[in-house]
Amino acid sequence: MTATLQSPTRTAPVAREPRPRRSRAGALTTVNPASRLFVLGIMTLFAVYFLLPVWWLVVSATKGTGEIFSGNGFWFGGHFALFDNVRTLFEAQGGIYARWLLNSLLYAVGGGIVSTVLASMCGYALAKFPFLGREAVFGTVLAAVLLPPPVLAIPLYLVFSYTGTINTFWAVFIPSIVSPFGVYLSRIYASSSIPDALIESGRIDGAGELRIFAMCARLMAPAMVTIFLFQFVAIWTNFLLPSLMLADRSLQPVTVGLVGWRELQGYPISYTTVVTGALVSVVPVVAMFVSLQSFWSKGLVTGAVK
């Protein structure tokens, strides 16, 4: 007898259904409501902390001379005197405030543009030109970023005093064109956004290095706008350096001029005029941020991620 061997039957494996992935929105909805309220409360406190002085500045600039220290400091007075205060501001002491605004614009815009170009060129060179000691140079730039600006005020004063340029336009303008943070951001952005093939193709076509940089500068536009905004704000709000360098009132920026008015203790320049001048001095900074906001945010994100 021959036994017939029956081969065992194999069952086909059953494919498992893939587990549905939890969406990011679903993960956010599972957050504890108490934690969400806590975070919202902390953010609200920070927002109030930063916006309350701005609100006081706006409200105080609309009050008359005798109303700024009377009544509720965070609400408008009985008479809306903003336009009268602005007119008084630009007429005070022969219109010196307009001169201060012009000086601040020259220092901030001119210094911001020159520092942006220099920082972009330095960052581009550190990112795309291999040379001996490149990392050491970049480490020095990083150390300069961490160095507080007031530490350099006295050495800069001694240097410009030795060269005889104290109390001149150049004593404030030349230190303003140096931006270690701009060099750092340019190096990070250029190394990730400018392909080496673009530089090689330009060299093959016979273009010079300056021409190639001008072509690559279009790709670095978001980072350059970010550098300009940071440098513009830093120069506009700088007080220590111009107060040390400048004794001539016609050369002082608006920050130093307003502090000088504040030290008069309300006579002959009233506190309302000083507050109105502080409000007007904020307008160019806000306008610059609003007009270049899209480039600024794009450059910050690129510098943080790449």
Rosetta blueprint (number, residue, H / E / L):
1 M L
2 T L
3 A L
4 T L
5 L L
6 Q L
7 S L
8 P L
9 T L
10 R L
11 T L
12 A L
13 P L
14 V L
15 A L
16 R L
17 E L
18 P L
19 R L
20 P L
21 R L
22 R L
23 S L
24 R H
25 A H
26 G H
27 A H
28 L H
29 T H
30 T L
31 V L
32 N L
33 P H
34 A H
35 S H
36 R H
37 L H
38 F H
39 V H
40 L H
41 G H
42 I H
43 M H
44 T H
45 L H
46 F H
47 A H
48 V H
49 Y H
50 F H
51 L H
52 L H
53 P H
54 V H
55 W H
56 W H
57 L H
58 V H
59 V H
60 S H
61 A H
62 T L
63 K L
64 G L
65 T L
66 G L
67 E L
68 I L
69 F L
70 S L
71 G L
72 N L
73 G L
74 F L
75 W L
76 F L
77 G L
78 G L
79 H L
80 F L
81 A L
82 L H
83 F H
84 D H
85 N H
86 V H
87 R H
88 T H
89 L H
90 F H
91 E H
92 A H
93 Q H
94 G H
95 G L
96 I H
97 Y H
98 A H
99 R H
100 W H
101 L H
102 L H
103 N H
104 S H
105 L H
106 L H
107 Y H
108 A H
109 V H
110 G H
111 G H
112 G H
113 I H
114 V H
115 S H
116 T H
117 V H
118 L H
119 A H
120 S H
121 M H
122 C H
123 G H
124 Y H
125 A H
126 L H
127 A H
128 K H
129 F L
130 P L
131 F L
132 L L
133 G L
134 R H
135 E H
136 A H
137 V H
138 F H
139 G H
140 T H
141 V H
142 L H
143 A H
144 A H
145 V H
146 L H
147 L L
148 P L
149 P H
150 P H
151 V H
152 L H
153 A H
154 I H
155 P H
156 L H
157 Y H
158 L H
159 V H
160 F H
161 S H
162 Y H
163 T H
164 G L
165 T L
166 I L
167 N L
168 T L
169 F L
170 W H
171 A H
172 V H
173 F H
174 I H
175 P H
176 S H
177 I L
178 V L
179 S L
180 P H
181 F H
182 G H
183 V H
184 Y H
185 L H
186 S H
187 R H
188 I H
189 Y H
190 A H
191 S H
192 S H
193 S H
194 I L
195 P L
196 D H
197 A H
198 L H
199 I H
200 E H
201 S H
202 G H
203 R H
204 I H
205 D L
206 G L
207 A L
208 G L
209 E H
210 L H
211 R H
212 I H
213 F H
214 A H
215 M H
216 C H
217 A L
218 R L
219 L L
220 M L
221 A H
222 P H
223 A H
224 M H
225 V H
226 T H
227 I H
228 F H
229 L H
230 F H
231 Q H
232 F H
233 V H
234 A H
235 I H
236 W H
237 T L
238 N L
239 F L
240 L H
241 L H
242 P H
243 S H
244 L H
245 M H
246 L L
247 A L
248 D L
249 R H
250 S H
251 L H
252 Q L
253 P L
254 V H
255 T H
256 V H
257 G H
258 L H
259 V H
260 G H
261 W H
262 R H
263 E L
264 L L
265 Q L
266 G L
267 Y L
268 P L
269 I L
270 S L
271 Y H
272 T H
273 T H
274 V H
275 V H
276 T H
277 G H
278 A H
279 L H
280 V H
281 S H
282 V H
283 V H
284 P H
285 V H
286 V H
287 A H
288 M H
289 F H
290 V H
291 S H
292 L L
293 Q H
294 S H
295 F H
296 W H
297 S H
298 K H
299 G H
300 L H
301 V H
302 T H
303 G H
304 A H
305 V H
306 K L
